[in-house]
Amino acid sequence: MANEKLSLPEFQAPEDGRLSVEMRTAFDEAGVIVLRGFTERRACEALQTRTSELVDAFDPRSVRSFFSSRSNVQLGDDYFIRSGADIGFFFEEDAFDAAGDLKQDKRHSINKMGHAMHDIDPLFDEFSRTPELAALVASLGVEHPLLVQSMYIFKPPRIGGEVVCHQDSTYLYTEPETCIGFWFAIDDADEDNGCMQFVPGGHKAPLRRLNYRTAEGALVTDVIDDAPLNDHMSVPACAARGDLVIFHGRAPHMSAQNRSSRPRHAYTLHIVDGAAQWPAQNWLQRPADLPFRGF
Ligand code: FE2
């Protein structure tokens, strides 16, 4: 149950993107801040339109991958691994009937699209590499930013699934840890349609799990610290289209099922510092002709 009495630190987005000392202090304390009106609504609409075009061009018969944060089923899937340098589509668990056919139109069945739109699609590239975001990232102290992963999350009405509490550095690990998440609200998000929820200050505790690829190619997640993530202390990050939620790679977060009749589209970017080491065991690897890039 979300803690209704607390709220996350929120600010009007700075015009040039650079975080003020007050914003930076709030981020360091809570591990998460909300910037209101960071992205122009028309840029959100353009991203949504481009996403519709990509979905229209996608043939669902070509893949039966689906995403489940509970089972990690997708992590052993070659299609998933390849999507680190491509644009892949992943279905909701409840999208298929017993015969393995989609229960409804593909537009209402996809959980997410990932993970390299920002390096492959020109419009996603433009959305992800604005001067304001570059200034914001610099003001967070990231000296050599690399945009490693992008995801467009659909969270469709009624079947948009729960994402259990986790830390993103589990999957986007560097030594030392440098992952920062950027969650852009493309639709309005509230508790009814499964907004993000964070445990304020939870980033100060250790990383609990580490996901990596074994020499045999299997993806495994090891428990490296069994302290609880305290998801009962989570606070909703309600957001309007154009708002940006910035969160530390260790910030515990989750989201409930979308039980509403509204979609909850969001775009996420993850950035690491290129000065840190990117382990060869991370699931996400790029071929030589599509290296990680900055702004
Ligand atoms: Fe996450």
Residues whose N, C-alpha, C, O or C-beta is under 5 A from the ligand:
A	BS01	FE2	D168
